[in-house]
Amino acid sequence: MDVQIEKVSLEQKNVLKNLLELYKYDFSEFDPEDVNDQGLYGYKYFEHYWTEPSRFPFLIKVNGNYAGFALVRKITQEGENPEFYFSMAEFFVMKKYRKTGVGKKTAFYLFDTFSGTWQVSEMKENVPAQKFWRKIISEYTNDNYQEVQKVEWEGPIQIFITG
């Protein structure tokens, strides 16, 4: 199985937009958001991935076919000594490619590409995502990560350092 992870080009922008619809539909069992008047979910931060240098969109292909995407953010924390961390804003592997190693290969590639502190968050209702990320992060870090809860987020957050 040939897995490719590539930064989304301007020409592929609509591909990502379409895959985001599949993701939002797939995610609808955990998220109460409804479709809009056009029957679409939309993604309010979509354009930001082409206007903000701290956002990184990636497409996942398997044997040349689109299989998902990942949206990574670099978040700067305010303060006297501003620090930053990377966040997996969204991560989607189409069902037919799940449990084949595609998600793991993609996650490992992104962790290797963006060295530094990472925070990966899952909604408390999304138990499958929690299991996936705990397994992947545990394997990547050799169990060297923290899991925390924060007031501003309802669900677990894994924190670890790469590179």
N, CA and C atoms as a LAMMPS dump frame, in Angstrom:
ITEM: TIMESTEP
0
ITEM: NUMBER OF ATOMS
489
ITEM: BOX BOUNDS ff ff ff
-5.0000000000000000e+02 5.0000000000000000e+02
-5.0000000000000000e+02 5.0000000000000000e+02
-5.0000000000000000e+02 5.0000000000000000e+02
ITEM: ATOMS id mol type element x y z
1 1 1 N 0.849 -1.18 0
2 1 2 C 0 0 0
3 1 3 C 0.888 1.234 0
4 2 1 N 0.779 2.043 -1.019
5 2 2 C 1.594 3.243 -1.174
6 2 3 C 0.834 4.447 -0.615
7 3 1 N 1.295 4.974 0.521
8 3 2 C 0.646 6.116 1.173
9 3 3 C 1.464 7.368 0.895
10 4 1 N 0.79 8.411 0.388
11 4 2 C 1.441 9.699 0.154
12 4 3 C 0.728 10.765 0.984
13 5 1 N 1.521 11.611 1.62
14 5 2 C 0.996 12.746 2.376
15 5 3 C 1.587 13.98 1.719
16 6 1 N 0.728 14.863 1.238
17 6 2 C 1.221 16.038 0.513
18 6 3 C 0.482 17.29 0.955
19 7 1 N 1.224 18.39 0.993
20 7 2 C 0.627 19.686 1.307
21 7 3 C -0.403 20.001 0.228
22 8 1 N -1.543 20.538 0.63
23 8 2 C -2.614 20.842 -0.318
24 8 3 C -2.205 22.039 -1.168
25 9 1 N -2.221 21.859 -2.475
26 9 2 C -1.916 22.959 -3.392
27 9 3 C -3.193 23.765 -3.628
28 10 1 N -3.028 24.948 -4.201
29 10 2 C -4.182 25.778 -4.53
30 10 3 C -5.121 25.044 -5.485
31 11 1 N -4.55 24.266 -6.391
32 11 2 C -5.361 23.515 -7.357
33 11 3 C -6.169 22.405 -6.678
34 12 1 N -5.73 21.961 -5.509
35 12 2 C -6.412 20.88 -4.787
36 12 3 C -7.356 21.392 -3.701
37 13 1 N -7.519 22.69 -3.65
38 13 2 C -8.326 23.307 -2.599
39 13 3 C -9.741 22.721 -2.555
40 14 1 N -10.368 22.548 -3.711
41 14 2 C -11.726 22.003 -3.74
42 14 3 C -11.773 20.541 -3.322
43 15 1 N -10.702 19.81 -3.568
44 15 2 C -10.644 18.416 -3.109
45 15 3 C -10.737 18.393 -1.584
46 16 1 N -9.949 19.246 -0.929
47 16 2 C -9.997 19.317 0.53
48 16 3 C -11.386 19.742 0.996
49 17 1 N -11.964 20.722 0.328
50 17 2 C -13.303 21.193 0.704
51 17 3 C -14.315 20.047 0.64
52 18 1 N -14.231 19.235 -0.403
53 18 2 C -15.143 18.099 -0.55
54 18 3 C -14.885 17.031 0.514
55 19 1 N -13.624 16.746 0.785
56 19 2 C -13.299 15.759 1.817
57 19 3 C -13.73 16.234 3.203
58 20 1 N -13.683 17.545 3.424
59 20 2 C -14.167 18.091 4.698
60 20 3 C -15.652 17.802 4.895
61 21 1 N -16.426 17.815 3.82
62 21 2 C -17.851 17.482 3.922
63 21 3 C -18.039 16.03 4.362
64 22 1 N -17.245 15.122 3.778
65 22 2 C -17.322 13.712 4.179
66 22 3 C -16.937 13.552 5.649
67 23 1 N -15.897 14.265 6.045
68 23 2 C -15.431 14.228 7.43
69 23 3 C -16.508 14.729 8.385
70 24 1 N -17.093 15.867 8.044
71 24 2 C -18.11 16.45 8.925
72 24 3 C -19.326 15.524 9.034
73 25 1 N -19.689 14.879 7.928
74 25 2 C -20.786 13.91 7.966
75 25 3 C -20.41 12.733 8.869
76 26 1 N -19.225 12.193 8.668
77 26 2 C -18.745 11.068 9.466
78 26 3 C -18.704 11.431 10.951
79 27 1 N -18.358 12.665 11.232
80 27 2 C -18.203 13.182 12.59
81 27 3 C -19.546 13.55 13.22
82 28 1 N -20.607 13.581 12.421
83 28 2 C -21.907 14.078 12.899
84 28 3 C -22.486 13.251 14.043
85 29 1 N -22.041 12.018 14.226
86 29 2 C -22.538 11.234 15.355
87 29 3 C -22.015 11.766 16.687
88 30 1 N -20.961 12.582 16.658
89 30 2 C -20.388 13.153 17.869
90 30 3 C -20.631 14.653 17.986
91 31 1 N -20.961 15.304 16.895
92 31 2 C -21.086 16.76 16.837
93 31 3 C -22.522 17.127 16.469
94 32 1 N -23.181 17.978 17.25
95 32 2 C -24.584 18.306 16.983
96 32 3 C -24.814 19.276 15.817
97 33 1 N -23.766 19.696 15.128
98 33 2 C -23.901 20.664 14.04
99 33 3 C -24.782 20.111 12.916
100 34 1 N -25.658 20.965 12.389
101 34 2 C -26.519 20.604 11.261
102 34 3 C -25.966 21.183 9.966
103 35 1 N -26.454 20.656 8.839
104 35 2 C -26.066 21.213 7.545
105 35 3 C -26.738 22.568 7.353
106 36 1 N -26.196 23.364 6.426
107 36 2 C -26.75 24.688 6.142
108 36 3 C -27.88 24.595 5.115
109 37 1 N -28.339 25.735 4.615
110 37 2 C -29.452 25.782 3.655
111 37 3 C -29.125 25.114 2.325
112 38 1 N -27.843 24.953 2.015
113 38 2 C -27.435 24.282 0.78
114 38 3 C -27.186 22.784 1.005
115 39 1 N -27.431 22.31 2.227
116 39 2 C -27.211 20.91 2.54
117 39 3 C -25.757 20.566 2.814
118 40 1 N -24.968 21.576 3.148
119 40 2 C -23.54 21.384 3.407
120 40 3 C -23.203 21.756 4.852
121 41 1 N -22.182 21.149 5.37
122 41 2 C -21.71 21.503 6.709
123 41 3 C -20.845 22.761 6.663
124 42 1 N -19.96 22.806 5.692
125 42 2 C -19.002 23.912 5.645
126 42 3 C -17.963 23.745 6.747
127 43 1 N -16.925 24.518 6.649
128 43 2 C -15.867 24.507 7.661
129 43 3 C -15.402 25.942 7.811
130 44 1 N -15.733 26.561 8.942
131 44 2 C -15.539 28.008 9.073
132 44 3 C -14.081 28.459 8.994
133 45 1 N -13.139 27.571 9.21
134 45 2 C -11.73 27.958 9.151
135 45 3 C -11.074 27.595 7.821
136 46 1 N -11.865 27.132 6.858
137 46 2 C -11.312 26.629 5.601
138 46 3 C -10.383 27.639 4.924
139 47 1 N -10.848 28.843 4.687
140 47 2 C -10.037 29.855 3.985
141 47 3 C -8.792 30.253 4.768
142 48 1 N -8.833 30.102 6.083
143 48 2 C -7.684 30.467 6.92
144 48 3 C -6.445 29.642 6.563
145 49 1 N -6.664 28.447 6.007
146 49 2 C -5.524 27.599 5.653
147 49 3 C -4.754 28.13 4.446
148 50 1 N -5.302 29.151 3.801
149 50 2 C -4.594 29.789 2.681
150 50 3 C -4.225 31.233 2.983
151 51 1 N -4.611 31.73 4.158
152 51 2 C -4.304 33.114 4.501
153 51 3 C -3.442 33.244 5.752
154 52 1 N -3.37 32.2 6.559
155 52 2 C -2.589 32.253 7.797
156 52 3 C -1.394 31.299 7.699
157 53 1 N -0.192 31.817 7.897
158 53 2 C 1.001 30.972 7.762
159 53 3 C 1.148 29.924 8.867
160 54 1 N 0.311 29.979 9.885
161 54 2 C 0.402 29.023 10.994
162 54 3 C -0.554 27.837 10.831
163 55 1 N -1.123 27.682 9.625
164 55 2 C -2.04 26.561 9.343
165 55 3 C -1.503 25.769 8.152
166 56 1 N -1.565 24.447 8.289
167 56 2 C -0.949 23.57 7.293
168 56 3 C -1.922 22.466 6.881
169 57 1 N -2.459 22.529 5.655
170 57 2 C -3.378 21.486 5.187
171 57 3 C -2.647 20.399 4.392
172 58 1 N -2.983 19.152 4.666
173 58 2 C -2.379 18.014 3.973
174 58 3 C -3.454 17.079 3.442
175 59 1 N -3.19 16.507 2.281
176 59 2 C -4.041 15.458 1.725
177 59 3 C -3.329 14.123 1.88
178 60 1 N -4.122 13.087 2.078
179 60 2 C -3.598 11.731 2.179
180 60 3 C -4.076 10.97 0.95
181 61 1 N -3.142 10.301 0.283
182 61 2 C -3.488 9.451 -0.861
183 61 3 C -2.997 8.031 -0.601
184 62 1 N -3.762 7.075 -1.085
185 62 2 C -3.365 5.67 -1.039
186 62 3 C -3.402 5.144 -2.464
187 63 1 N -2.264 4.67 -2.939
188 63 2 C -2.143 4.185 -4.319
189 63 3 C -2.676 5.208 -5.325
190 64 1 N -2.423 6.496 -5.043
191 64 2 C -2.826 7.568 -5.945
192 64 3 C -4.243 8.069 -5.76
193 65 1 N -5.027 7.439 -4.881
194 65 2 C -6.419 7.849 -4.648
195 65 3 C -6.537 8.616 -3.338
196 66 1 N -7.368 9.658 -3.342
197 66 2 C -7.578 10.428 -2.116
198 66 3 C -8.157 9.528 -1.034
199 67 1 N -7.575 9.628 0.167
200 67 2 C -7.987 8.768 1.274
201 67 3 C -8.281 9.546 2.548
202 68 1 N -8.009 10.857 2.553
203 68 2 C -8.261 11.649 3.747
204 68 3 C -7.439 12.921 3.756
205 69 1 N -7.353 13.517 4.931
206 69 2 C -6.61 14.767 5.086
207 69 3 C -6.224 14.961 6.544
208 70 1 N -5.334 15.914 6.759
209 70 2 C -4.962 16.352 8.103
210 70 3 C -4.768 17.859 8.062
211 71 1 N -5.255 18.528 9.083
212 71 2 C -5.078 19.972 9.219
213 71 3 C -4.284 20.221 10.498
214 72 1 N -3.117 20.812 10.338
215 72 2 C -2.216 21.069 11.458
216 72 3 C -2.158 22.569 11.698
217 73 1 N -2.12 22.939 12.973
218 73 2 C -1.967 24.35 13.34
219 73 3 C -0.752 24.533 14.234
220 74 1 N -0.114 25.674 14.077
221 74 2 C 0.937 26.098 15
222 74 3 C 0.311 27.2 15.84
223 75 1 N 0.156 26.944 17.12
224 75 2 C -0.545 27.875 18.007
225 75 3 C 0.466 28.539 18.933
226 76 1 N 0.48 29.86 18.91
227 76 2 C 1.378 30.622 19.771
228 76 3 C 0.632 31.021 21.031
229 77 1 N 1.23 30.703 22.168
230 77 2 C 0.648 31.079 23.448
231 77 3 C 1.183 32.452 23.825
232 78 1 N 0.274 33.314 24.188
233 78 2 C 0.649 34.676 24.564
234 78 3 C 1.408 34.668 25.889
235 79 1 N 2.183 35.697 26.094
236 79 2 C 2.896 35.825 27.357
237 79 3 C 4.207 36.542 27.167
238 80 1 N 4.932 36.664 28.264
239 80 2 C 6.213 37.359 28.243
240 80 3 C 7.213 36.637 27.337
241 81 1 N 7.226 35.322 27.414
242 81 2 C 8.058 34.494 26.54
243 81 3 C 7.134 33.623 25.702
244 82 1 N 6.654 34.152 24.579
245 82 2 C 5.68 33.388 23.796
246 82 3 C 6.232 32.036 23.358
247 83 1 N 5.453 31.015 23.612
248 83 2 C 5.818 29.674 23.196
249 83 3 C 4.759 29.193 22.222
250 84 1 N 5.083 28.148 21.49
251 84 2 C 4.1 27.618 20.554
252 84 3 C 4.018 26.106 20.69
253 85 1 N 2.923 25.578 20.185
254 85 2 C 2.773 24.128 20.09
255 85 3 C 2.008 23.819 18.814
256 86 1 N 2.106 22.585 18.378
257 86 2 C 1.372 22.135 17.201
258 86 3 C 0.115 21.414 17.651
259 87 1 N -0.934 21.6 16.876
260 87 2 C -2.222 20.983 17.172
261 87 3 C -2.738 20.271 15.93
262 88 1 N -3.28 19.081 16.115
263 88 2 C -3.943 18.368 15.028
264 88 3 C -5.375 18.899 15.013
265 89 1 N -5.604 19.925 14.21
266 89 2 C -6.922 20.568 14.201
267 89 3 C -8.005 19.611 13.716
268 90 1 N -7.731 18.904 12.635
269 90 2 C -8.67 17.915 12.086
270 90 3 C -7.845 16.79 11.472
271 91 1 N -8.4 15.586 11.519
272 91 2 C -7.698 14.416 10.981
273 91 3 C -8.756 13.448 10.482
274 92 1 N -8.65 13.056 9.222
275 92 2 C -9.684 12.208 8.628
276 92 3 C -9.073 11.185 7.692
277 93 1 N -9.409 9.927 7.943
278 93 2 C -9.073 8.833 7.038
279 93 3 C -10.392 8.173 6.664
280 94 1 N -10.644 8.048 5.366
281 94 2 C -11.889 7.433 4.908
282 94 3 C -12.003 6.01 5.453
283 95 1 N -13.241 5.593 5.714
284 95 2 C -13.484 4.315 6.388
285 95 3 C -12.784 3.132 5.732
286 96 1 N -12.768 3.072 4.424
287 96 2 C -12.164 1.911 3.755
288 96 3 C -10.658 1.799 3.993
289 97 1 N -10.033 2.913 4.438
290 97 2 C -8.595 2.91 4.682
291 97 3 C -8.242 2.848 6.169
292 98 1 N -9.254 2.814 7.023
293 98 2 C -8.986 2.735 8.456
294 98 3 C -8.506 1.331 8.82
295 99 1 N -7.723 1.272 9.871
296 99 2 C -7.162 0.007 10.37
297 99 3 C -6.259 -0.679 9.344
298 100 1 N -5.645 0.143 8.481
299 100 2 C -4.699 -0.389 7.49
300 100 3 C -3.299 0.195 7.682
301 101 1 N -3.134 1.088 8.653
302 101 2 C -1.847 1.736 8.88
303 101 3 C -1.734 3.112 8.247
304 102 1 N -2.758 3.526 7.492
305 102 2 C -2.721 4.836 6.821
306 102 3 C -2.706 5.967 7.85
307 103 1 N -3.573 5.885 8.85
308 103 2 C -3.62 6.922 9.881
309 103 3 C -2.323 7.005 10.658
310 104 1 N -1.784 5.864 11.015
311 104 2 C -0.521 5.821 11.756
312 104 3 C 0.607 6.43 10.929
313 105 1 N 0.713 6.024 9.678
314 105 2 C 1.783 6.542 8.821
315 105 3 C 1.655 8.057 8.672
316 106 1 N 0.433 8.537 8.503
317 106 2 C 0.201 9.975 8.357
318 106 3 C 0.558 10.716 9.633
319 107 1 N 0.08 10.223 10.768
320 107 2 C 0.37 10.875 12.048
321 107 3 C 1.875 10.917 12.299
322 108 1 N 2.56 9.793 12.104
323 108 2 C 4.009 9.751 12.319
324 108 3 C 4.727 10.737 11.396
325 109 1 N 4.288 10.809 10.145
326 109 2 C 4.893 11.747 9.189
327 109 3 C 4.739 13.19 9.69
328 110 1 N 3.543 13.536 10.15
329 110 2 C 3.301 14.906 10.614
330 110 3 C 4.076 15.201 11.897
331 111 1 N 4.134 14.245 12.814
332 111 2 C 4.908 14.446 14.041
333 111 3 C 6.387 14.644 13.713
334 112 1 N 6.891 13.905 12.727
335 112 2 C 8.289 14.06 12.305
336 112 3 C 8.519 15.389 11.585
337 113 1 N 7.533 15.829 10.82
338 113 2 C 7.654 17.056 10.023
339 113 3 C 7.632 18.305 10.891
340 114 1 N 6.794 18.302 11.909
341 114 2 C 6.642 19.469 12.784
342 114 3 C 7.215 19.129 14.158
343 115 1 N 8.499 19.405 14.327
344 115 2 C 9.178 19.095 15.588
345 115 3 C 8.818 20.113 16.65
346 116 1 N 8.565 19.617 17.843
347 116 2 C 8.248 20.495 18.957
348 116 3 C 7.162 19.887 19.825
349 117 1 N 6.534 20.732 20.6
350 117 2 C 5.451 20.288 21.479
351 117 3 C 4.173 20.13 20.674
352 118 1 N 3.462 19.051 20.931
353 118 2 C 2.183 18.766 20.279
354 118 3 C 1.086 18.644 21.321
355 119 1 N -0.125 19.065 20.913
356 119 2 C -1.331 18.796 21.69
357 119 3 C -2.355 18.211 20.732
358 120 1 N -2.837 17.014 21.06
359 120 2 C -3.863 16.356 20.257
360 120 3 C -5.082 16.184 21.152
361 121 1 N -6.214 16.735 20.719
362 121 2 C -7.433 16.746 21.531
363 121 3 C -8.539 15.945 20.867
364 122 1 N -9.316 15.249 21.685
365 122 2 C -10.489 14.55 21.177
366 122 3 C -11.704 14.951 22.004
367 123 1 N -12.857 14.99 21.35
368 123 2 C -14.098 15.254 22.075
369 123 3 C -14.376 14.079 23.009
370 124 1 N -14.972 14.363 24.172
371 124 2 C -15.219 13.28 25.133
372 124 3 C -16.149 12.213 24.566
373 125 1 N -17.035 12.592 23.639
374 125 2 C -17.966 11.632 23.042
375 125 3 C -17.292 10.734 22.003
376 126 1 N -16.168 11.169 21.462
377 126 2 C -15.521 10.452 20.364
378 126 3 C -14.514 9.418 20.897
379 127 1 N -15.054 8.358 21.448
380 127 2 C -14.224 7.304 22.04
381 127 3 C -13.32 6.624 21.005
382 128 1 N -13.798 6.351 19.773
383 128 2 C -12.887 5.754 18.786
384 128 3 C -11.647 6.614 18.517
385 129 1 N -11.818 7.931 18.451
386 129 2 C -10.667 8.821 18.232
387 129 3 C -9.724 8.785 19.431
388 130 1 N -10.285 8.741 20.626
389 130 2 C -9.445 8.661 21.823
390 130 3 C -8.59 7.401 21.795
391 131 1 N -9.181 6.273 21.451
392 131 2 C -8.435 5.008 21.381
393 131 3 C -7.337 5.089 20.319
394 132 1 N -7.689 5.637 19.157
395 132 2 C -6.72 5.763 18.069
396 132 3 C -5.535 6.611 18.501
397 133 1 N -5.814 7.829 19.006
398 133 2 C -4.724 8.743 19.322
399 133 3 C -3.886 8.255 20.491
400 134 1 N -4.503 7.646 21.501
401 134 2 C -3.708 7.106 22.614
402 134 3 C -2.74 6.034 22.109
403 135 1 N -3.227 5.166 21.246
404 135 2 C -2.388 4.092 20.703
405 135 3 C -1.251 4.665 19.851
406 136 1 N -1.597 5.587 18.942
407 136 2 C -0.602 6.162 18.028
408 136 3 C 0.452 6.958 18.79
409 137 1 N 0.004 7.816 19.696
410 137 2 C 0.934 8.677 20.441
411 137 3 C 1.789 7.841 21.386
412 138 1 N 1.185 6.85 22.017
413 138 2 C 1.942 5.955 22.89
414 138 3 C 3.048 5.254 22.107
415 139 1 N 2.713 4.763 20.927
416 139 2 C 3.705 4.074 20.1
417 139 3 C 4.782 5.043 19.604
418 140 1 N 4.359 6.227 19.158
419 140 2 C 5.316 7.2 18.617
420 140 3 C 6.302 7.668 19.692
421 141 1 N 5.779 7.919 20.902
422 141 2 C 6.6 8.497 21.974
423 141 3 C 7.189 7.451 22.912
424 142 1 N 6.902 6.18 22.65
425 142 2 C 7.316 5.119 23.571
426 142 3 C 6.74 5.383 24.966
427 143 1 N 5.467 5.749 24.99
428 143 2 C 4.699 6.037 26.217
429 143 3 C 5.154 7.297 26.95
430 144 1 N 5.858 8.175 26.273
431 144 2 C 6.355 9.391 26.908
432 144 3 C 5.458 10.577 26.542
433 145 1 N 4.255 10.598 27.116
434 145 2 C 3.318 11.692 26.884
435 145 3 C 2.447 11.877 28.121
436 146 1 N 1.788 13.021 28.181
437 146 2 C 0.846 13.314 29.261
438 146 3 C -0.546 13.39 28.675
439 147 1 N -1.52 12.994 29.463
440 147 2 C -2.909 13.221 29.064
441 147 3 C -3.534 14.11 30.124
442 148 1 N -4.123 15.211 29.672
443 148 2 C -4.686 16.197 30.595
444 148 3 C -6.118 16.541 30.195
445 149 1 N -6.794 17.197 31.109
446 149 2 C -8.116 17.774 30.863
447 149 3 C -7.966 19.274 31.095
448 150 1 N -8.613 20.064 30.253
449 150 2 C -8.588 21.517 30.425
450 150 3 C -10.018 22.033 30.481
451 151 1 N -10.215 23.102 31.21
452 151 2 C -11.545 23.682 31.383
453 151 3 C -12.158 24.067 30.043
454 152 1 N -11.345 24.583 29.124
455 152 2 C -11.861 25.091 27.848
456 152 3 C -12.131 23.997 26.813
457 153 1 N -11.869 22.727 27.139
458 153 2 C -12.082 21.638 26.179
459 153 3 C -12.718 20.452 26.888
460 154 1 N -13.776 19.911 26.302
461 154 2 C -14.453 18.755 26.892
462 154 3 C -13.935 17.471 26.26
463 155 1 N -12.901 16.924 26.867
464 155 2 C -12.309 15.693 26.371
465 155 3 C -10.83 15.649 26.691
466 156 1 N -10.206 14.507 26.447
467 156 2 C -8.785 14.363 26.756
468 156 3 C -7.889 15.095 25.76
469 157 1 N -6.728 15.507 26.253
470 157 2 C -5.702 16.154 25.432
471 157 3 C -4.381 15.45 25.722
472 158 1 N -3.743 14.953 24.67
473 158 2 C -2.43 14.34 24.826
474 158 3 C -1.369 15.385 24.474
475 159 1 N -0.374 15.499 25.343
476 159 2 C 0.711 16.465 25.151
477 159 3 C 2.03 15.694 25.104
478 160 1 N 2.853 15.995 24.092
479 160 2 C 4.129 15.301 23.934
480 160 3 C 5.056 16.147 23.077
481 161 1 N 6.313 15.761 23.043
482 161 2 C 7.331 16.508 22.296
483 161 3 C 7.938 15.597 21.232
484 162 1 N 8.088 16.144 20.024
485 162 2 C 8.7 15.4 18.925
486 162 3 C 10.029 16.043 18.547
487 163 1 N 10.838 15.294 17.799
488 163 2 C 12.095 15.832 17.286
489 163 3 C 13.163 15.764 18.308
